Amino acid sequence: MNGTETPVGRLVVCPTPIGNLEDVTLRVLATLAEADMVACEDTRHTKVLLDRHSVRARTISVHEHNEGARAQELAARIREGAVVALVSDAGTPLVSDPGFALVRACLAAGLPVEVLPGPSAAMTALVASGLPGESWRFVGFLPRARGELGALLSNASDTLVAFESPRRLAATLALLAAGDPQRPVAVCRELTKLHEEVRRGGAAELAEHYREHPPRGEVVLVCGAAPAGQADRGQALEALRELIDAGAKARPAAAAVARLTGLGANELYRELLSGEKASTR
């Protein structure tokens, strides 16, 4: 580079611990210490990690409410030669966390983007679940709408990994159990923290447990693939719910969907009622 050229910096995506502050890599600590700026989801949260490892760094907030504007601002600084480290509150940025707009802005501008390996709640839960990991799908936070949630769970052809609210966990497990009481599930709670819990079992068994013992903390839910044929039932139930939402009566609608799919009308009606009861608990 000659004296007239402007130095080009880079964006470094840095995973941070999902609970235990010791679970941070040496490369991430070195990057945070050397970066011109650390872009944080919450500067106060990141300060706890920085102080724990005696890292002094200049921080700036990048969260869901300001990410669009910050992305352009930070990309401009990187173009001028700054090294910006991107972190979220926990785990790998962009995985159900802010950072996508910043990464896209840098790539669009032709700026270097480096991604460091590190902690991930989804990957940790998948391995801890004991369920097949050869083919799996991560869906982030589960949808709240009953029909959308039911379709997602019943159509899963591979192991499914998702974040779930502890308040909705029991109802989600009951919805799983309505399709298959023995469907294998793992509830991974407070991973790497002092009160870490991984509970494995059938959907009905775990639904009952968490109804009686409401969970606290952060939850990652891992579900085994839906049984053969359940995907068809899931699509049929979704069609049935749409008909009812449009004003059709439940039993005639179930009969109509049954004629089109070859499934039993009574079976569809019972599963519809089971799903509604699960969603109200």
Stockholm file with secondary structure:
# STOCKHOLM 1.0

chainA/1-281         MNGTETPVGRLVVCPTPIGNLEDVTLRVLATLAEADMVACEDTRHTKVLLDRHSVRARTISVHEHNEGARAQELAARIREGAVVALVSDAGTPLVSDPGFALVRACLAAGLPVEVLPGPSAAMTALVASGLPGESWRFVGFLPRARGELGALLSNASDTLVAFESPRRLAATLALLAAGDPQRPVAVCRELTKLHEEVRRGGAAELAEHYREHPPRGEVVLVCGAAPAGQADRGQALEALRELIDAGAKARPAAAAVARLTGLGANELYRELLSGEKASTR
#=GR chainA/1-281 SS CCTTSCCCCEEEECCBCSSCTTCCCHHHHHHHHHCSEEEESCHHHHHHHHHHTTCCCCEEECCTTTHHHHHHHHHHHHHTTCEEEECCSSBSTTSSSSCHHHHHHHHHTTCCEEECCCCCHHHHHHHHHTSCCSSEEEEEECCSSHHHHHHHHHTCCSEEEEEECTTTHHHHHHHHHHHCTTCEEEEEESTTSTTCEEEEEEHHHHHHHHHHSCCCSCEEEEECCCCTTHHHHHHHHHHHHHHHHTTCCHHHHHHHHHHHHCCCHHHHHHHHHHHHHHHHC
#=GC SS_cons         CCTTSCCCCEEEECCBCSSCTTCCCHHHHHHHHHCSEEEESCHHHHHHHHHHTTCCCCEEECCTTTHHHHHHHHHHHHHTTCEEEECCSSBSTTSSSSCHHHHHHHHHTTCCEEECCCCCHHHHHHHHHTSCCSSEEEEEECCSSHHHHHHHHHTCCSEEEEEECTTTHHHHHHHHHHHCTTCEEEEEESTTSTTCEEEEEEHHHHHHHHHHSCCCSCEEEEECCCCTTHHHHHHHHHHHHHHHHTTCCHHHHHHHHHHHHCCCHHHHHHHHHHHHHHHHC
//
